[in-house]
Amino acid sequence: MTPPHRASLLPLLLQVFLFASVQTKVDVLAPDNVEVFLGDTAEIPCRYNFTKEHPTFIMVQWFVKAEGSTSRVRIFYWDGQNKVVDNNTDYSNNMQVIIESHGTVLSISDVRLLDDREFYCQVNGLAAGMDERKTHLRVFATPEPPVIEGVQTGISVTNELPSKVASCEVRNGFPKPNITWYRNGVPLVPSPGYVNVLTLVTRSELFSVQSTLEYKVQKEDKDSHFSCEVTFSVPAAIRTLESSSIKITVHYPTTMAEMWKELPKGLVKEGDAVELRCQSDGNPPPPFLFNREQEPSRRLDSSSGGDVLILTEVTRKDSGIYQCHPQDPDAPHTVKGEMQLTVHYLDPAVVVPKDSEFMFRGENLTATCNALSSLKTSTVWYKEGRRVGEGHSLHLYDATYQTSGEYRCEVTVPSVPSLHTSGSVHIVVQGAPQLVGLEKEVHLKEAEGRMVNLTCEALGHPTPTVFWNIRGSENWQELVSKASDHMVHSMVSVKVSADIVATCNVSNDMGLEVKSFHVKAVPRSAPFSTGEGNGVILLVIIPCLLLLAIFGSIIYFLHKTGRFPCGRSGKQEITKEKTTKDDIVVEMKSDGKAEDAVPLKAVNGEKKSANGNHDNQATRRADQPI
């Protein structure tokens, strides 16, 4: 039997032994994870510490977890003297261990995907005990940029279930990348009946992920942008790659339509070609049926595209409300576009009085010019190219023969310059002949044997005729005889052999006018003149005769006294040039207003064309002595 004092010492000795064991414990420190890119070099550190004193013997071993099992395979050990890399392992050729004080570093070059596993560092200090730590080596590979592809066909909003919108693929990443879908920059979260995301993952060595988005589109998605984003891990971080954005074609029914006039620009007039166009908010754009509201059952032919209606050479009858109806089976039947088409017009001008109008001298007349139009018009009157009035009415007061002529009215539409028309009326002023000039009786002188021209001109309608009655000379002839609608002009040439009385009788159905010429015959040797020029001519002629007489007397005196030498006979012939008598033309103008005469038919009168000269002229030619 053991003595009692020995029995009490055993627990004490055990406690001392245990205390000594605790004091020599080894602690191993290693990171939980080491992250590295594929192909880089990975370094896994392993530190160890002894709580009391460094033992004389230490063994460090590295193990790796076998692929596909829970067992471990040693790949390296060090006993304080020797470093040994185990043969026939995955790391026999690409691994080395660096020995440091209080630790080692496992270095793996050209990291592979199979290196993504757990590594164990074990330290055995014998009496100090044993300790180990586990480190997971994580390998990363950056994937290629994502590729997105939208569907090529249109997607209808009327589809009851979500439709495929696009697919997104990312290739060659490690670990497996994730794909997120975005609509207008906002993530799409899977939602039954609205958003479905189908994911297909494939792997050879690296991961490839293909994602398909199914989405129930709405009308507003016609302007939406869809994209996908890839999320993947890298050492100590998470990164993303975003695809390009795409738009999809959304088919949606028509809810409204509008119609407008494409051509011509501005107001429409008769004869124009009109192009009406219709557009709706449906997609794809539907074709349209065209009709007039007044004739709903009559279909109008549209262009090949089905959205344009062309009307050629329109008239006022084409005015009205035009409608277009989209041929969309999903559109409400009440959807239509419509517009009011107004075809403007200007009818031919109607002039009253029509064609020709006869009026008497002194009368008043109002002519009107009207043209029916859908717009406000402007009227201007012209006579012989000269503007004579404005407005629909033209007032002619106290008509004279100058009032006669053609009056033309031009009607225009200021808002549509290409709309214009015109009409005319011929005004004829009737009345007895009216002599042009003031004097009805003309007195003049002319040398005997000379010819004198006598002119007679008158206005009137019907066109007057002229008859000359000449007393005192049988030698005369009519040089000019002209007549127009309201004017007659005659000129006769009479040889003065004695005093002459010439009478110009101008007559038509409405009266007679007479103009007389009294020509006094002057002997050729006697000086003559007419009017105020008589004294002037005498003042010139008398001094000339006196000078001639004095000159002749001087010559005669010199000849008698012998102071004037002559030729052989002592005489020199002095020849006086025959004086040339200039022809003097005296024009007598009569401005007196002719008086109305009693209607009388002319005798042996002749109608001829008239000139535009309104003055009566009597022209005399005479020899004037120098």
C-alpha positions as CSV (number, residue, x, y, z in Angstrom):
1,M,0.0,0.0,0.0
2,T,1.3,3.4,-1.0
3,P,2.1,5.8,1.8
4,P,-0.3,8.6,2.1
5,H,2.2,11.3,1.5
6,R,3.3,9.7,-1.8
7,A,-0.2,9.5,-2.9
8,S,-0.6,13.3,-2.4
9,L,2.5,14.0,-4.5
10,L,1.2,12.3,-7.7
11,P,-1.3,15.0,-8.7
12,L,1.2,17.6,-8.0
13,L,3.8,15.9,-10.2
14,L,1.2,15.5,-13.0
15,Q,0.3,19.2,-12.8
16,V,4.0,20.1,-13.0
17,F,4.4,17.9,-16.1
18,L,1.4,19.3,-17.7
19,F,2.6,22.9,-17.0
20,A,5.9,22.1,-18.6
21,S,4.1,20.7,-21.7
22,V,2.0,23.8,-22.1
23,Q,5.0,26.0,-21.9
24,T,6.6,24.3,-24.9
25,K,3.6,24.5,-27.3
26,V,4.1,25.5,-31.0
27,D,1.8,28.0,-32.8
28,V,1.4,28.0,-36.7
29,L,0.1,31.0,-38.5
30,A,-1.0,31.0,-42.2
31,P,-3.5,33.0,-44.3
32,D,-6.9,31.5,-44.9
33,N,-6.8,32.4,-48.6
34,V,-4.2,33.4,-51.1
35,E,-5.6,34.8,-54.5
36,V,-3.7,34.8,-57.7
37,F,-4.3,35.2,-61.5
38,L,-4.1,32.2,-63.7
39,G,-0.5,31.8,-64.9
40,D,1.1,34.0,-62.2
41,T,3.3,32.8,-59.2
42,A,1.5,32.0,-55.9
43,E,3.3,32.3,-52.5
44,I,1.8,30.8,-49.4
45,P,3.6,31.9,-46.2
46,C,3.6,29.7,-43.0
47,R,4.9,31.1,-39.7
48,Y,5.5,29.2,-36.5
49,N,6.4,30.2,-32.9
50,F,7.3,28.2,-29.8
51,T,5.9,29.4,-26.5
52,K,9.0,28.6,-24.4
53,E,12.2,27.8,-26.1
54,H,13.1,26.7,-29.6
55,P,13.3,22.9,-29.7
56,T,16.3,21.2,-31.0
57,F,14.3,19.3,-33.6
58,I,11.7,20.7,-36.0
59,M,9.9,19.1,-38.9
60,V,7.9,21.2,-41.4
61,Q,5.6,19.4,-43.9
62,W,3.3,20.7,-46.7
63,F,0.3,18.8,-47.8
64,V,-2.4,19.4,-50.5
65,K,-5.9,18.1,-50.6
66,A,-6.3,15.4,-53.2
67,E,-8.5,16.4,-56.1
68,G,-11.9,14.8,-55.8
69,S,-11.4,13.4,-52.3
70,T,-11.0,14.3,-48.6
71,S,-7.5,12.8,-48.3
72,R,-4.3,14.7,-48.2
73,V,-1.1,14.2,-50.2
74,R,2.3,15.4,-48.9
75,I,4.3,17.4,-51.4
76,F,7.2,18.7,-49.2
77,Y,9.0,18.2,-45.9
78,W,12.0,19.7,-44.0
79,D,13.6,18.1,-41.0
80,G,15.8,21.0,-40.1
81,Q,18.6,19.7,-42.3
82,N,17.1,18.3,-45.5
83,K,14.5,19.8,-47.9
84,V,12.7,17.1,-49.8
85,V,10.1,17.6,-52.6
86,D,7.9,14.5,-52.9
87,N,7.9,12.8,-56.2
88,N,4.9,11.9,-58.4
89,T,2.7,14.7,-57.2
90,D,1.1,17.6,-59.0
91,Y,3.8,19.9,-57.6
92,S,7.0,17.9,-58.1
93,N,8.2,20.2,-60.9
94,N,6.7,23.7,-60.3
95,M,7.1,24.2,-56.6
96,Q,9.7,25.3,-54.2
97,V,9.8,26.1,-50.4
98,I,11.8,28.9,-49.0
99,I,13.0,28.3,-45.5
100,E,13.1,31.4,-43.2
101,S,13.6,31.8,-39.5
102,H,10.4,30.9,-37.8
103,G,8.7,30.0,-41.1
104,T,8.5,28.8,-44.7
105,V,7.0,30.1,-47.9
106,L,5.5,27.7,-50.5
107,S,6.0,29.2,-54.0
108,I,4.1,27.7,-57.0
109,S,5.0,29.0,-60.4
110,D,2.7,29.3,-63.5
111,V,-0.4,28.7,-61.5
112,R,-3.0,26.4,-63.1
113,L,-6.7,25.9,-62.6
114,L,-6.1,22.7,-60.7
115,D,-4.1,24.7,-58.1
116,D,-7.3,26.1,-56.9
117,R,-7.4,23.9,-53.7
118,E,-6.5,23.8,-50.0
119,F,-2.8,23.6,-48.9
120,Y,-1.8,22.5,-45.3
121,C,1.3,23.7,-43.4
122,Q,2.2,21.3,-40.5
123,V,5.0,22.0,-37.9
124,N,6.1,19.3,-35.5
125,G,8.4,20.3,-32.5
126,L,8.3,16.8,-30.8
127,A,8.2,17.8,-27.1
128,A,6.8,21.2,-28.2
129,G,3.9,19.4,-29.9
130,M,2.5,19.8,-33.4
131,D,0.3,22.4,-35.1
132,E,-1.0,23.1,-38.7
133,R,-2.9,25.6,-40.6
134,K,-5.0,25.4,-43.9
135,T,-4.7,27.9,-46.7
136,H,-7.0,28.0,-49.8
137,L,-5.3,29.0,-53.0
138,R,-7.8,30.7,-55.2
139,V,-7.1,31.0,-58.9
140,F,-8.8,33.7,-61.1
141,A,-9.1,34.2,-64.9
142,T,-10.6,37.4,-66.4
143,P,-13.3,36.5,-68.9
144,E,-13.7,38.0,-72.4
145,P,-16.0,41.0,-72.9
146,P,-19.7,40.0,-73.1
147,V,-21.4,39.8,-76.5
148,I,-25.0,40.8,-76.7
149,E,-27.4,40.0,-79.6
150,G,-31.0,41.2,-79.9
151,V,-33.8,39.4,-81.8
152,Q,-34.1,40.5,-85.4
153,T,-37.9,40.3,-85.6
154,G,-40.4,42.6,-84.1
155,I,-42.0,41.8,-80.7
156,S,-45.6,42.5,-80.2
157,V,-47.0,44.0,-77.0
158,T,-50.0,41.8,-77.5
159,N,-48.1,38.6,-76.6
160,E,-49.4,37.2,-73.4
161,L,-46.2,35.7,-72.2
162,P,-42.7,37.2,-72.0
163,S,-40.9,37.1,-75.4
164,K,-37.2,36.6,-76.1
165,V,-35.6,40.0,-76.3
166,A,-31.8,39.3,-76.4
167,S,-29.0,36.9,-75.5
168,C,-25.7,37.6,-73.8
169,E,-22.6,35.4,-73.7
170,V,-19.4,35.7,-71.8
171,R,-16.5,33.2,-72.4
172,N,-13.4,31.9,-70.6
173,G,-13.7,33.2,-67.1
174,F,-12.8,31.6,-63.7
175,P,-14.5,31.2,-61.4
176,K,-17.9,31.3,-63.1
177,P,-18.9,34.8,-64.0
178,N,-22.5,36.1,-63.5
179,I,-24.7,38.0,-65.9
180,T,-27.1,40.8,-65.0
181,W,-29.6,42.4,-67.5
182,Y,-30.3,46.1,-67.7
183,R,-33.2,48.1,-69.3
184,N,-32.3,51.8,-69.6
185,G,-29.6,51.4,-67.0
186,V,-31.9,49.8,-64.5
187,P,-31.3,46.1,-63.5
188,L,-34.0,43.7,-64.5
189,V,-35.1,41.4,-61.7
190,P,-36.7,38.1,-62.6
191,S,-40.5,38.4,-62.1
192,P,-43.0,35.7,-63.1
193,G,-45.0,36.8,-66.2
194,Y,-42.8,39.8,-66.9
195,V,-39.1,39.0,-66.7
196,N,-37.5,35.6,-67.2
197,V,-33.7,34.9,-67.3
198,L,-32.5,31.6,-68.7
199,T,-28.8,30.8,-68.0
200,L,-26.6,28.1,-69.6
201,V,-23.2,27.4,-68.1
202,T,-20.5,25.4,-70.0
203,R,-17.0,24.5,-68.9
204,S,-14.0,22.9,-70.6
205,E,-11.4,24.4,-68.2
206,L,-12.7,27.9,-68.0
207,F,-16.4,28.8,-67.6
208,S,-18.6,30.2,-70.4
209,V,-22.0,31.6,-69.5
210,Q,-24.9,32.3,-71.9
211,S,-27.9,34.2,-70.6
212,T,-31.3,34.7,-72.4
213,L,-33.6,37.5,-71.5
214,E,-37.4,37.0,-71.9
215,Y,-39.4,40.2,-71.3
216,K,-43.0,41.3,-71.7
217,V,-42.5,44.4,-73.8
218,Q,-44.7,47.5,-73.6
219,K,-45.2,50.3,-76.2
220,E,-42.7,52.6,-74.5
221,D,-40.0,49.9,-75.0
222,K,-39.7,51.1,-78.6
223,D,-37.2,53.6,-77.3
224,S,-35.7,51.4,-74.6
225,H,-32.0,50.3,-74.5
226,F,-31.1,46.8,-73.3
227,S,-27.7,45.7,-72.1
228,C,-26.0,43.0,-70.1
229,E,-23.3,43.2,-67.4
230,V,-20.8,40.5,-66.4
231,T,-19.6,40.4,-62.8
232,F,-16.5,38.4,-62.1
233,S,-13.9,38.0,-59.3
234,V,-10.3,39.0,-59.3
235,P,-7.7,38.9,-56.5
236,A,-9.0,41.0,-53.7
237,A,-11.8,42.6,-55.8
238,I,-14.9,42.2,-57.9
239,R,-15.0,43.7,-61.4
240,T,-17.6,44.2,-64.1
241,L,-17.7,44.3,-67.9
242,E,-20.7,45.9,-69.7
243,S,-21.9,45.1,-73.1
244,S,-23.0,47.5,-75.8
245,S,-26.7,48.5,-75.7
246,I,-29.3,47.4,-78.2
247,K,-32.8,48.5,-79.2
248,I,-35.6,46.2,-80.2
249,T,-38.4,46.5,-82.6
250,V,-41.7,46.7,-80.8
251,H,-44.9,46.1,-82.6
252,Y,-47.9,47.8,-81.1
253,P,-51.4,48.6,-82.3
254,T,-52.6,52.0,-83.7
255,T,-54.3,54.2,-81.2
256,M,-54.4,57.5,-83.3
257,A,-53.9,58.7,-86.8
258,E,-53.3,62.1,-88.4
259,M,-53.8,63.4,-91.9
260,W,-52.2,66.5,-93.5
261,K,-51.6,68.1,-97.0
262,E,-48.1,67.5,-98.2
263,L,-48.4,69.3,-101.5
264,P,-48.8,72.0,-102.7
265,K,-47.4,74.3,-100.1
266,G,-49.9,77.1,-99.4
267,L,-53.5,77.4,-100.6
268,V,-54.9,74.9,-103.2
269,K,-56.4,76.2,-106.4
270,E,-58.2,74.5,-109.2
271,G,-55.9,72.6,-111.5
272,D,-53.4,71.8,-108.8
273,A,-52.2,68.3,-108.0
274,V,-52.7,67.6,-104.3
275,E,-50.9,65.1,-102.2
276,L,-52.5,64.1,-98.9
277,R,-50.5,62.0,-96.4
278,C,-51.6,59.9,-93.4
279,Q,-49.6,58.7,-90.4
280,S,-50.4,56.6,-87.3
281,D,-48.7,55.8,-84.1
282,G,-48.9,52.0,-84.7
283,N,-45.9,49.9,-85.5
284,P,-45.3,48.5,-88.1
285,P,-47.0,51.4,-89.9
286,P,-50.3,50.1,-91.3
287,P,-51.6,50.9,-94.8
288,F,-54.6,53.2,-95.0
289,L,-57.9,53.3,-96.8
290,F,-58.9,56.8,-98.0
291,N,-62.4,58.2,-98.5
292,R,-64.3,61.5,-98.4
293,E,-66.7,62.0,-95.5
294,Q,-69.4,62.9,-97.9
295,E,-68.9,59.5,-99.7
296,P,-67.8,57.0,-97.0
297,S,-68.4,53.9,-99.1
298,R,-66.3,55.2,-102.1
299,R,-62.7,54.2,-101.7
300,L,-60.0,56.4,-103.1
301,D,-56.9,54.9,-104.6
302,S,-53.7,55.5,-102.6
303,S,-50.1,55.1,-103.5
304,S,-48.2,51.9,-103.4
305,G,-47.1,52.6,-99.8
306,G,-50.7,53.0,-98.7
307,D,-50.2,56.2,-96.8
308,V,-50.4,58.8,-99.6
309,L,-53.5,60.0,-101.6
310,I,-52.8,61.9,-104.8
311,L,-55.6,64.0,-106.4
312,T,-54.8,65.3,-109.9
313,E,-56.2,68.5,-111.4
314,V,-58.6,69.2,-108.5
315,T,-61.7,71.3,-108.9
316,R,-63.9,73.0,-106.4
317,K,-66.0,69.8,-106.4
318,D,-63.0,68.1,-104.7
319,S,-63.4,70.3,-101.6
320,G,-64.5,68.5,-98.5
321,I,-63.3,66.4,-95.5
322,Y,-61.0,63.6,-96.4
323,Q,-60.4,60.6,-94.1
324,C,-57.9,57.8,-93.7
325,H,-58.5,54.5,-91.8
326,P,-55.5,52.4,-90.6
327,Q,-55.7,48.8,-91.7
328,D,-54.6,47.4,-88.3
329,P,-56.5,44.4,-86.9
330,D,-55.6,45.3,-83.3
331,A,-56.6,49.0,-83.7
332,P,-60.0,50.3,-82.5
333,H,-62.4,50.8,-85.4
334,T,-62.9,54.4,-84.3
335,V,-59.3,55.4,-85.1
336,K,-59.0,57.6,-88.2
337,G,-57.3,60.7,-89.5
338,E,-59.1,63.5,-91.3
339,M,-58.6,67.0,-92.7
340,Q,-60.6,69.7,-94.6
341,L,-59.5,70.3,-98.1
342,T,-60.6,73.6,-99.7
343,V,-60.0,74.1,-103.4
344,H,-60.0,77.8,-104.3
345,Y,-61.3,79.1,-107.6
346,L,-61.7,82.2,-109.7
347,D,-64.4,82.1,-112.4
348,P,-63.9,84.0,-115.7
349,A,-64.6,87.7,-115.4
350,V,-68.1,89.0,-116.4
351,V,-68.1,92.5,-117.8
352,V,-71.2,94.6,-118.0
353,P,-71.9,96.0,-120.5
354,K,-70.8,93.0,-122.6
355,D,-68.5,93.2,-125.6
356,S,-69.3,96.7,-127.1
357,E,-71.3,99.6,-125.7
358,F,-72.5,102.7,-127.6
359,M,-73.0,106.0,-125.9
360,F,-73.6,109.6,-126.9
361,R,-71.1,112.3,-126.4
362,G,-71.6,113.9,-123.0
363,E,-73.3,110.9,-121.5
364,N,-72.2,109.0,-118.4
365,L,-71.6,105.2,-118.1
366,T,-70.7,102.7,-115.4
367,A,-69.1,99.5,-116.4
368,T,-68.7,96.6,-113.9
369,C,-66.3,93.6,-113.8
370,N,-67.0,90.7,-111.5
371,A,-65.5,87.3,-111.1
372,L,-66.9,84.7,-108.7
373,S,-64.1,83.5,-106.3
374,S,-63.7,81.7,-103.0
375,L,-61.2,84.4,-101.9
376,K,-61.1,88.1,-101.8
377,T,-60.3,89.6,-105.2
378,S,-58.7,92.8,-106.6
379,T,-59.8,94.5,-109.8
380,V,-57.8,97.0,-111.9
381,W,-59.0,98.7,-115.2
382,Y,-56.7,99.5,-118.1
383,K,-57.1,101.3,-121.4
384,E,-54.4,101.0,-124.0
385,G,-52.0,99.7,-121.3
386,R,-52.6,102.7,-119.0
387,R,-54.2,102.2,-115.6
388,V,-57.5,104.1,-115.5
389,G,-59.3,102.7,-112.5
390,E,-59.6,100.3,-109.5
391,G,-62.4,98.3,-108.1
392,H,-65.3,96.3,-109.7
393,S,-66.9,99.4,-111.2
394,L,-65.5,101.9,-113.7
395,H,-67.3,105.3,-114.0
396,L,-67.1,107.3,-117.2
397,Y,-68.4,110.8,-117.0
398,D,-69.2,113.4,-119.7
399,A,-68.0,111.1,-122.5
400,T,-65.9,112.6,-125.3
401,Y,-64.6,110.9,-128.4
402,Q,-61.4,110.3,-126.5
403,T,-63.4,108.2,-124.2
404,S,-63.8,105.6,-127.0
405,G,-61.6,102.5,-126.9
406,E,-61.2,99.1,-125.3
407,Y,-61.3,98.9,-121.5
408,R,-59.8,95.8,-120.0
409,C,-60.3,94.7,-116.3
410,E,-57.9,92.3,-114.6
411,V,-59.1,90.4,-111.6
412,T,-56.5,88.8,-109.3
413,V,-56.5,87.0,-106.0
414,P,-53.8,88.6,-103.7
415,S,-53.5,85.5,-101.6
416,V,-53.0,83.2,-104.6
417,P,-51.2,85.2,-107.3
418,S,-51.5,82.5,-109.9
419,L,-55.3,82.9,-109.8
420,H,-56.2,85.7,-112.3
421,T,-58.7,86.4,-115.1
422,S,-59.7,89.3,-117.3
423,G,-62.5,90.8,-119.4
424,S,-63.0,93.7,-121.7
425,V,-65.6,96.1,-123.1
426,H,-65.3,98.3,-126.2
427,I,-66.8,101.7,-125.6
428,V,-67.9,103.6,-128.7
429,V,-68.9,107.3,-128.3
430,Q,-71.4,108.5,-130.9
431,G,-72.0,112.0,-132.1
432,A,-71.9,114.5,-134.9
433,P,-68.5,115.4,-136.3
434,Q,-66.3,117.7,-134.1
435,L,-63.5,119.6,-135.8
436,V,-60.1,119.4,-134.3
437,G,-59.0,123.0,-133.5
438,L,-60.5,126.3,-132.5
439,E,-61.1,128.1,-135.8
440,K,-63.7,127.1,-138.3
441,E,-62.6,129.8,-140.8
442,V,-59.0,130.3,-141.8
443,H,-57.6,133.3,-143.8
444,L,-54.2,133.3,-145.5
445,K,-52.2,134.7,-148.5
446,E,-50.2,132.8,-151.1
447,A,-48.3,133.8,-154.2
448,E,-49.9,133.1,-157.5
449,G,-48.7,129.9,-159.1
450,R,-47.7,128.3,-155.9
451,M,-49.3,125.2,-154.2
452,V,-51.0,125.5,-150.8
453,N,-51.8,122.6,-148.6
454,L,-55.1,122.7,-146.6
455,T,-55.8,120.2,-143.8
456,C,-59.1,119.2,-142.3
457,E,-59.4,116.9,-139.3
458,A,-62.5,115.9,-137.3
459,L,-63.8,113.4,-134.7
460,G,-67.1,111.6,-134.7
461,H,-69.0,108.3,-134.8
462,P,-70.1,106.9,-137.1
463,T,-66.9,107.7,-138.9
464,P,-67.4,111.0,-140.7
465,T,-66.8,111.5,-144.4
466,V,-65.0,114.5,-145.9
467,F,-66.1,116.4,-149.0
468,W,-64.1,119.4,-150.3
469,N,-65.7,122.2,-152.2
470,I,-63.0,124.5,-153.8
471,R,-63.9,127.6,-155.7
472,G,-61.2,129.7,-157.5
473,S,-59.0,126.9,-158.7
474,E,-59.5,123.8,-160.7
475,N,-56.0,122.5,-160.1
476,W,-56.1,120.6,-156.8
477,Q,-55.7,117.1,-155.5
478,E,-56.2,115.2,-152.2
479,L,-52.8,114.2,-150.8
480,V,-53.9,112.4,-147.5
481,S,-57.1,110.7,-146.6
482,K,-57.2,108.7,-143.4
483,A,-60.0,107.4,-141.2
484,S,-60.4,105.4,-138.0
485,D,-63.4,104.4,-135.8
486,H,-63.9,107.9,-134.6
487,M,-61.5,110.2,-136.6
488,V,-61.1,111.4,-140.2
489,H,-58.1,113.3,-141.6
490,S,-57.9,114.9,-145.1
491,M,-55.3,117.2,-146.7
492,V,-55.6,118.7,-150.2
493,S,-53.0,120.6,-152.3
494,V,-54.4,123.5,-154.3
495,K,-52.6,125.6,-156.9
496,V,-53.2,129.3,-156.3
497,S,-54.2,131.0,-159.5
498,A,-56.7,133.4,-158.0
499,D,-58.4,134.0,-154.7
500,I,-59.6,130.7,-153.4
501,V,-62.4,129.7,-151.1
502,A,-62.1,126.0,-150.0
503,T,-64.8,124.4,-147.9
504,C,-64.2,121.2,-145.9
505,N,-67.5,119.5,-145.2
506,V,-67.3,116.8,-142.5
507,S,-70.5,114.8,-141.9
508,N,-72.0,111.5,-140.6
509,D,-75.5,110.3,-139.8
510,M,-75.6,112.5,-136.8
511,G,-74.5,115.9,-138.1
512,L,-72.3,118.1,-140.2
513,E,-69.4,120.4,-139.6
514,V,-67.9,122.9,-142.0
515,K,-64.5,124.5,-142.1
516,S,-63.6,127.1,-144.7
517,F,-60.3,128.4,-146.0
518,H,-59.9,131.8,-147.7
519,V,-56.7,132.1,-149.7
520,K,-55.8,135.5,-151.2
521,A,-53.7,135.3,-154.3
522,V,-50.7,137.7,-154.2
523,P,-48.9,138.6,-157.4
524,R,-45.4,137.0,-157.6
525,S,-43.7,140.5,-158.0
526,A,-45.3,142.0,-155.0
527,P,-44.1,141.2,-151.6
528,F,-46.5,139.4,-149.4
529,S,-46.7,137.9,-146.0
530,T,-49.2,136.7,-143.6
531,G,-50.0,137.8,-140.2
532,E,-47.4,139.5,-138.0
533,G,-44.5,138.5,-140.2
534,N,-45.5,141.0,-142.9
535,G,-43.7,144.0,-141.3
536,V,-40.6,142.0,-140.6
537,I,-40.2,140.9,-144.2
538,L,-40.6,144.5,-145.5
539,L,-38.0,145.8,-143.0
540,V,-35.5,143.3,-144.5
541,I,-36.3,143.7,-148.2
542,I,-36.4,147.6,-148.3
543,P,-32.8,148.1,-146.9
544,C,-31.5,145.4,-149.3
545,L,-33.0,147.2,-152.3
546,L,-31.5,150.5,-151.2
547,L,-28.0,149.0,-150.8
548,L,-28.3,147.4,-154.2
549,A,-29.2,150.8,-155.8
550,I,-26.3,152.6,-154.1
551,F,-23.9,149.9,-155.2
552,G,-25.1,150.2,-158.8
553,S,-24.7,154.0,-158.8
554,I,-21.1,153.7,-157.6
555,I,-20.2,151.3,-160.4
556,Y,-21.8,153.5,-163.0
557,F,-19.9,156.6,-161.7
558,L,-16.6,154.9,-161.8
559,H,-17.2,153.6,-165.3
560,K,-18.0,157.0,-166.6
561,T,-14.9,158.6,-165.1
562,G,-12.7,155.9,-166.4
563,R,-11.5,154.8,-163.0
564,F,-13.0,151.4,-163.5
565,P,-10.7,149.5,-165.9
566,C,-12.2,147.0,-168.3
567,G,-10.8,144.3,-170.7
568,R,-9.9,144.7,-174.3
569,S,-12.7,147.0,-174.9
570,G,-12.2,148.7,-171.6
571,K,-15.4,147.3,-170.3
572,Q,-16.0,144.4,-167.9
573,E,-19.2,142.5,-167.8
574,I,-20.8,142.5,-164.5
575,T,-23.2,139.5,-164.2
576,K,-25.8,139.7,-161.4
577,E,-26.7,136.3,-160.2
578,K,-30.3,135.5,-160.5
579,T,-31.9,135.9,-157.2
580,T,-33.2,132.6,-155.8
581,K,-36.5,132.9,-154.1
582,D,-36.7,130.7,-151.0
583,D,-39.8,128.7,-150.5
584,I,-41.6,129.9,-147.4
585,V,-44.0,127.6,-145.7
586,V,-46.6,129.2,-143.5
587,E,-48.6,126.8,-141.3
588,M,-52.0,128.0,-140.0
589,K,-53.4,126.2,-137.0
590,S,-57.0,126.5,-136.0
591,D,-57.7,125.8,-132.4
592,G,-61.2,127.0,-132.3
593,K,-63.8,124.6,-130.9
594,A,-66.1,123.3,-133.6
595,E,-69.8,123.8,-133.2
596,D,-72.3,121.1,-133.7
597,A,-73.9,121.3,-137.2
598,V,-77.2,120.3,-138.6
599,P,-77.1,116.7,-139.7
600,L,-76.3,116.5,-143.4
601,K,-75.0,113.8,-145.6
602,A,-71.7,114.5,-147.4
603,V,-71.6,114.5,-151.1
604,N,-69.0,112.4,-152.9
605,G,-67.2,111.8,-149.6
606,E,-64.7,109.0,-149.1
607,K,-63.8,107.1,-145.9
608,K,-60.2,106.6,-145.3
609,S,-57.8,105.8,-142.4
610,A,-56.8,108.6,-140.1
611,N,-53.7,109.7,-138.4
612,G,-53.2,110.6,-134.8
613,N,-52.8,114.4,-135.5
614,H,-55.7,116.3,-133.9
615,D,-54.8,119.8,-135.3
616,N,-56.2,121.3,-138.5
617,Q,-53.3,122.6,-140.6
618,A,-53.3,124.7,-143.7
619,T,-49.8,124.8,-145.2
620,R,-48.8,127.4,-147.8
621,R,-45.6,127.4,-149.9
622,A,-44.6,130.7,-151.7
623,D,-41.6,132.3,-153.4
624,Q,-40.3,135.1,-151.3
625,P,-38.2,137.7,-153.1
626,I,-34.8,138.6,-151.6
